Amino acid sequence: MGEGPAELRTERLRLRPWTTGPADLARLCDLYGRTEVTCWLGGAPSVAPAELVERWAEVHRQDERFLCWAIERPDGVPAGTVLLKPLPDGVGEVEVGWHLHPDSWGRGYATEAARAVIDRAFGLGLPEVYAVVRPGNEPSVAVCRRLGMAPLGRMRRWYGVELEAFRLMAPVVVE
């Protein structure tokens, strides 16, 4: 505890906390200012990027298992965000999610980043993770399938809108 936000690495990617540095804030503005991204999120964030970064850091300070990471491509540019956080209005369910910039779509970054975050979550003792996807977002549904997540059908339980829900249970450890 108290070590600061976790950095993760995959074969191609570096997952790190977003910062309030000029390059990160500009990339966040570009990412969350695109309707082709925000149409799947229920709209653009209601706060400035610097406050968004601070809110994500606060989620981590409250519980070090949770964070919103920048997905850094091999060229050092953030491809987008991967997150692990409690679902709103839930009973302890934890969500994995991804928001990628269109210039990073179709390269497997969402699956690779989400897999790293899920593996970390299971290693920290979480028994399951959920993903919620707006109906019609077939690329995100495909990521859920590649991750091995089980479809649960449409639900209105979280975020106040109908979403496709998926769940992945932690592997059983045999001693």
C-alpha positions as CSV (number, residue, x, y, z in Angstrom):
1,M,0.0,0.0,0.0
2,G,1.1,3.6,-0.6
3,E,3.5,2.8,-3.4
4,G,1.7,5.0,-5.9
5,P,-0.2,4.0,-9.0
6,A,0.8,0.7,-10.6
7,E,2.5,0.7,-14.0
8,L,1.9,-2.4,-16.1
9,R,3.7,-3.6,-19.2
10,T,2.6,-6.0,-21.9
11,E,4.5,-7.3,-24.9
12,R,3.8,-4.0,-26.8
13,L,2.2,-1.6,-24.3
14,R,3.0,0.4,-21.2
15,L,0.1,1.1,-19.0
16,R,0.7,4.1,-16.7
17,P,-1.4,6.6,-14.8
18,W,-2.5,9.6,-16.8
19,T,-0.8,12.8,-15.8
20,T,-1.6,16.5,-16.0
21,G,1.4,17.1,-18.2
22,P,0.6,19.1,-21.4
23,A,1.0,16.1,-23.8
24,D,-1.4,13.9,-21.7
25,L,-4.0,16.7,-21.3
26,A,-3.9,17.4,-25.1
27,R,-4.3,13.7,-25.9
28,L,-7.2,13.4,-23.4
29,C,-8.9,16.5,-25.0
30,D,-8.5,14.9,-28.4
31,L,-9.7,11.5,-27.3
32,Y,-12.7,12.6,-25.3
33,G,-13.6,15.4,-27.8
34,R,-14.3,12.9,-30.6
35,T,-18.0,12.0,-31.1
36,E,-16.9,8.6,-32.6
37,V,-15.5,7.8,-29.1
38,T,-18.0,9.5,-26.8
39,C,-21.1,8.2,-28.5
40,W,-20.3,4.9,-26.9
41,L,-19.7,6.5,-23.5
42,G,-22.9,8.4,-23.1
43,G,-21.2,11.7,-24.0
44,A,-18.0,13.6,-23.3
45,P,-16.7,13.9,-19.7
46,S,-18.4,16.8,-17.8
47,V,-15.1,18.0,-16.3
48,A,-11.8,19.3,-17.8
49,P,-9.1,16.8,-18.5
50,A,-7.0,17.9,-15.5
51,E,-9.9,17.2,-13.2
52,L,-10.6,13.9,-14.9
53,V,-7.0,12.9,-14.1
54,E,-7.4,14.0,-10.5
55,R,-10.7,12.0,-10.1
56,W,-9.0,8.9,-11.5
57,A,-6.1,9.3,-9.1
58,E,-8.6,9.7,-6.2
59,V,-10.2,6.4,-7.2
60,H,-6.8,4.8,-6.8
61,R,-6.1,6.5,-3.5
62,Q,-9.4,5.2,-2.1
63,D,-8.6,1.6,-3.2
64,E,-5.2,0.8,-4.8
65,R,-6.8,-2.0,-6.8
66,F,-8.5,0.5,-9.0
67,L,-7.1,2.9,-11.6
68,C,-7.6,4.5,-15.0
69,W,-4.4,3.9,-17.0
70,A,-3.1,5.6,-20.1
71,I,-2.4,2.9,-22.8
72,E,0.9,3.9,-24.2
73,R,1.7,2.6,-27.7
74,P,5.2,1.6,-28.7
75,D,5.8,5.1,-30.1
76,G,5.0,6.6,-26.7
77,V,1.7,8.1,-27.7
78,P,-1.3,7.2,-25.5
79,A,-3.7,5.0,-27.5
80,G,-6.4,5.6,-25.0
81,T,-7.6,4.6,-21.5
82,V,-8.1,1.3,-19.8
83,L,-9.8,1.3,-16.5
84,L,-10.7,-0.9,-13.5
85,K,-13.1,0.6,-11.1
86,P,-16.3,-0.2,-9.2
87,L,-19.5,0.0,-11.2
88,P,-21.9,2.8,-10.1
89,D,-25.0,1.8,-8.2
90,G,-23.7,-1.7,-7.9
91,V,-23.1,-4.1,-5.0
92,G,-19.4,-4.3,-5.4
93,E,-19.1,-5.3,-9.0
94,V,-15.9,-4.1,-10.7
95,E,-15.7,-2.9,-14.3
96,V,-12.9,-3.2,-16.8
97,G,-13.3,-0.8,-19.7
98,W,-11.4,0.8,-22.5
99,H,-11.7,4.0,-24.5
100,L,-9.3,4.2,-27.5
101,H,-8.5,7.0,-29.9
102,P,-9.6,6.2,-33.5
103,D,-5.9,6.3,-34.6
104,S,-5.3,3.3,-32.4
105,W,-8.4,1.2,-33.3
106,G,-8.0,-2.3,-34.8
107,R,-4.6,-3.0,-33.5
108,G,-5.5,-5.3,-30.5
109,Y,-4.5,-2.6,-28.0
110,A,-7.8,-2.8,-26.1
111,T,-7.6,-6.5,-25.7
112,E,-4.0,-6.5,-24.7
113,A,-4.4,-3.7,-22.1
114,A,-7.6,-5.1,-20.7
115,R,-6.0,-8.6,-20.3
116,A,-3.1,-7.0,-18.3
117,V,-5.5,-5.1,-16.0
118,I,-7.7,-8.2,-15.5
119,D,-4.7,-10.4,-14.7
120,R,-3.6,-7.8,-12.1
121,A,-7.1,-7.6,-10.7
122,F,-7.3,-11.4,-10.3
123,G,-3.8,-11.4,-8.8
124,L,-5.0,-8.9,-6.2
125,G,-7.9,-11.2,-5.2
126,L,-10.9,-9.9,-7.2
127,P,-13.2,-12.9,-7.9
128,E,-14.7,-11.5,-11.1
129,V,-14.7,-8.5,-13.4
130,Y,-17.5,-7.1,-15.6
131,A,-17.6,-5.1,-18.8
132,V,-20.5,-3.0,-20.0
133,V,-21.0,-2.1,-23.6
134,R,-23.5,0.1,-25.3
135,P,-25.7,-1.9,-27.7
136,G,-24.2,-1.7,-31.3
137,N,-20.6,-1.2,-30.2
138,E,-19.5,-4.4,-31.9
139,P,-15.7,-3.7,-31.6
140,S,-16.0,-3.6,-27.8
141,V,-18.3,-6.7,-27.8
142,A,-15.5,-8.4,-29.8
143,V,-12.9,-7.4,-27.2
144,C,-15.1,-9.0,-24.5
145,R,-15.3,-12.2,-26.5
146,R,-11.5,-12.2,-27.0
147,L,-11.1,-11.8,-23.3
148,G,-13.3,-14.9,-22.7
149,M,-16.0,-12.9,-21.0
150,A,-19.4,-14.5,-20.7
151,P,-22.4,-12.5,-22.0
152,L,-25.0,-11.7,-19.4
153,G,-27.5,-10.0,-21.7
154,R,-28.8,-6.5,-21.6
155,M,-29.1,-4.8,-18.2
156,R,-30.1,-1.3,-16.9
157,R,-28.4,-1.9,-13.5
158,W,-25.5,0.5,-14.0
159,Y,-25.2,3.9,-15.5
160,G,-29.0,4.3,-15.9
161,V,-29.1,3.0,-19.5
162,E,-29.5,-0.3,-21.1
163,L,-26.0,-1.9,-21.7
164,E,-24.7,-5.3,-22.8
165,A,-23.1,-6.9,-19.7
166,F,-20.2,-9.4,-19.7
167,R,-18.5,-11.1,-16.8
168,L,-15.2,-13.0,-16.4
169,M,-14.6,-15.1,-13.3
170,A,-11.1,-15.5,-11.9
171,P,-9.5,-18.8,-12.6
172,V,-9.8,-21.4,-9.9
173,V,-6.5,-22.0,-8.2
174,V,-5.9,-25.6,-7.2
175,E,-3.4,-26.1,-4.4
